[in-house]
Amino acid sequence: MMGVRFPSPAPTHGIGLPLYLSAKQGEIPWNHRGFLKVTEGRLTCTAVPPSISAMVRIGLVLCALLASAVVSAAVLQSVEVTNQGRRYELLMLSQLSAPREAIFDVLTDYEQFGRISRIYTESGYLDPAPDGTPMVYTTIEGCVLFFCKSGLRRVELLETRAPSFIRTVTLPEHSDFRYGVSQWDLEPDGDGTLLTYHMEMEPDFWVPPVIGPWILKQRLESGGRRGIKRIERLALENGTLGSEH
């Protein structure tokens, strides 16, 4: 069986926790006190008995951190970026191995949005709008070749229907964007999720002519590819750590 072996920590109460990770189907013995289970590309970590809960917790944390790197199944089925003048549109379809409830939690955790991408330097919830609609903000930093823009702020109204729908609408008067609408649709797919992301935006800042739009489209596409892998990883980690409670 192919895999990567990690040295076990010093035994506690006579029980060590070697981790042996494999992408092959089946259950992988975990020092005869528990097991790692790989089913259709998903890794589940369990252990017994409760008397070794301290060491089990360590093992579960390690497993969560390594699981997506070993058996991650995020698949970007299609991505399309177009522009009409100053307005850009991104449509992305992907298949993730995490359940949609866990993905929904990641996508609505604005206090931790920086985990999805390092371009988010600040994010969080604001006081609701007068009609009670939730409001969120993000601050973005990034460069397009020689053109850099820091501190791009976006304030949005947030609409959700857990765990299947997330939509945001940019408020131009509080943002560095003239227009912005984004929508996530999450559909169950066995134990995983079909994820559709549709975004339209029009920046309220100068984009270099000729090459600027082309580079910006490339950045949107590459950022989307990296983003779905991180979303899946975070969702799987949250689900694995949550299962021990």
C-alpha positions in Angstrom: 0.0 0.0 0.0 1.4 3.3 -1.0 1.4 6.2 1.4 3.4 8.5 3.6 4.4 7.5 7.1 4.8 10.0 9.9 6.7 9.1 13.1 4.5 8.5 16.1 4.9 10.7 19.2 6.2 9.2 22.4 3.6 6.8 23.8 1.2 8.0 26.4 -0.5 5.4 28.7 1.3 2.8 26.5 -0.4 3.9 23.3 1.3 5.7 20.4 -0.5 7.2 17.4 1.4 6.5 14.1 -0.4 8.0 11.1 -0.4 6.2 7.8 -2.3 8.0 5.1 -3.3 6.4 1.8 -5.6 7.2 -1.0 -6.6 3.6 -1.5 -10.1 2.5 -0.5 -10.6 0.9 2.9 -9.7 1.3 6.5 -6.1 1.9 7.6 -5.3 0.5 11.1 -4.2 3.2 13.6 -2.1 1.3 16.1 -5.1 -1.1 16.7 -6.8 1.7 18.7 -8.7 3.3 15.9 -8.5 3.8 12.2 -8.3 6.1 9.2 -11.0 5.4 6.7 -10.8 6.3 3.0 -14.1 6.1 1.1 -14.5 7.5 -2.4 -11.6 9.9 -1.9 -12.7 11.1 1.5 -10.7 10.6 4.7 -12.4 10.1 8.0 -10.5 9.9 11.3 -11.9 8.0 14.2 -10.4 6.5 17.4 -11.3 4.7 20.6 -11.3 4.4 23.5 -12.3 7.7 25.4 -9.5 7.0 27.9 -6.9 8.2 25.4 -8.9 11.3 24.4 -5.9 13.6 24.8 -3.8 11.6 22.3 -6.8 11.1 20.0 -7.3 14.8 19.8 -3.7 15.3 18.6 -4.2 12.6 16.0 -7.4 14.1 14.8 -5.9 17.5 14.4 -2.9 16.1 12.5 -5.3 14.1 10.3 -7.4 17.1 9.6 -4.4 19.1 8.5 -3.1 16.4 6.2 -6.3 14.9 4.9 -7.1 17.3 2.1 -3.4 17.3 0.9 -3.5 13.5 0.5 -7.0 12.7 -0.8 -8.4 16.1 -1.8 -10.9 15.7 -4.6 -11.8 19.3 -5.5 -12.4 19.4 -9.2 -12.8 22.6 -11.2 -15.2 21.6 -13.9 -15.3 24.9 -15.8 -14.3 28.5 -15.4 -15.2 31.4 -17.6 -14.1 35.0 -17.3 -15.5 37.7 -19.7 -15.7 41.5 -19.7 -17.8 44.2 -21.3 -15.9 47.4 -21.0 -15.2 47.9 -17.3 -17.5 45.2 -16.1 -16.1 41.7 -15.4 -18.0 38.4 -15.1 -16.8 35.2 -13.6 -18.7 31.9 -13.8 -17.2 28.8 -12.1 -18.5 25.3 -11.6 -16.7 22.9 -9.3 -17.2 19.6 -7.4 -16.0 19.4 -3.8 -15.7 16.3 -1.6 -17.0 18.2 1.5 -20.7 18.3 2.5 -22.5 21.5 1.6 -23.3 22.4 5.2 -19.5 22.6 6.0 -18.8 24.6 2.8 -21.7 27.0 3.6 -20.1 27.6 7.0 -16.7 28.4 5.5 -18.2 30.8 2.9 -20.2 32.7 5.5 -17.5 32.9 8.2 -16.5 36.5 7.3 -14.5 36.8 10.5 -12.1 34.2 9.1 -12.3 35.1 5.4 -8.5 35.4 5.1 -8.2 31.7 5.4 -9.7 31.4 1.9 -7.3 33.7 0.3 -4.4 35.9 1.5 -5.7 38.8 -0.6 -8.3 39.4 2.1 -6.5 41.5 4.7 -9.6 42.5 6.7 -13.1 41.1 6.8 -16.1 40.8 9.1 -19.7 41.6 9.9 -21.0 45.2 10.2 -24.2 46.4 11.9 -27.2 45.3 9.9 -28.9 47.6 7.3 -31.9 49.5 8.5 -34.2 46.8 7.2 -32.3 44.2 9.2 -30.3 42.7 6.2 -26.8 41.5 7.3 -23.9 43.6 6.1 -20.3 42.4 5.6 -17.1 44.0 4.5 -13.8 42.8 3.0 -10.5 44.7 2.3 -8.4 43.4 -0.5 -4.7 43.9 -1.5 -3.1 42.8 -4.7 -1.1 43.6 -7.7 -1.5 43.2 -11.5 2.1 43.3 -12.8 3.3 46.8 -12.3 -0.1 48.0 -11.1 -0.8 47.6 -7.4 -3.8 48.7 -5.4 -4.0 48.2 -1.7 -6.9 48.7 0.7 -9.7 48.0 -1.7 -12.8 48.0 0.4 -16.1 46.3 -0.4 -19.2 46.6 1.7 -22.0 44.2 0.8 -25.5 43.2 1.8 -25.6 39.5 2.6 -28.5 37.2 1.7 -28.4 33.5 2.7 -30.6 30.4 2.7 -28.6 27.7 4.5 -27.1 25.5 3.3 -27.8 26.1 -0.4 -27.6 29.8 -1.3 -25.4 32.8 -0.6 -25.7 36.2 -2.4 -24.0 39.5 -1.9 -24.7 42.9 -3.4 -22.0 45.6 -3.2 -22.9 49.0 -1.8 -21.0 51.4 -4.2 -21.2 54.4 -1.8 -19.1 52.5 0.8 -16.9 50.5 -1.6 -14.1 50.8 -4.2 -16.4 49.1 -6.8 -19.1 50.8 -8.9 -21.1 47.5 -9.1 -20.8 44.1 -7.6 -23.1 41.0 -7.3 -21.9 37.5 -6.3 -23.8 34.3 -5.8 -22.9 30.8 -4.5 -25.3 27.9 -5.2 -24.6 24.6 -3.3 -26.2 21.4 -4.5 -25.7 18.0 -2.8 -23.7 15.4 -4.8 -23.6 12.2 -2.8 -21.3 13.0 0.1 -19.9 16.0 -1.7 -21.2 19.2 -3.2 -21.6 20.8 -6.6 -20.6 24.4 -6.2 -21.6 27.2 -8.7 -20.1 30.6 -8.3 -21.3 33.6 -10.4 -19.8 37.0 -9.9 -20.1 40.4 -11.7 -18.1 43.4 -10.7 -17.0 46.8 -12.0 -14.1 48.4 -10.2 -14.1 52.1 -9.3 -10.4 52.4 -9.9 -8.1 52.7 -12.8 -7.1 49.5 -14.6 -4.2 49.7 -17.1 -5.6 49.8 -20.7 -5.0 47.0 -23.2 -3.1 44.5 -21.0 -4.9 45.4 -17.8 -8.3 43.6 -18.6 -6.4 40.5 -19.8 -4.2 40.2 -16.7 -7.2 40.9 -14.4 -9.1 38.0 -16.0 -6.2 35.7 -15.6 -6.0 36.7 -11.9 -9.7 36.0 -11.4 -9.4 32.6 -13.0 -6.2 31.5 -11.1 -7.6 32.9 -7.9 -10.8 30.9 -8.4 -8.8 27.6 -8.9 -6.9 28.1 -5.7 -9.9 29.3 -3.8 -12.0 26.1 -4.3 -9.2 23.9 -3.0 -8.8 26.0 0.1 -12.6 26.1 0.7 -12.7 22.3 0.4 -9.8 21.9 2.8 -11.3 24.2 5.4 -14.7 22.5 5.2 -13.1 19.0 5.6 -11.0 20.2 8.5 -14.0 21.7 10.2 -16.0 18.6 9.7 -13.3 16.3 11.0 -12.6 18.3 14.1 -16.3 18.8 14.8 -16.9 15.0 14.7 -15.0 14.5 17.9 -17.4 16.5 20.0 
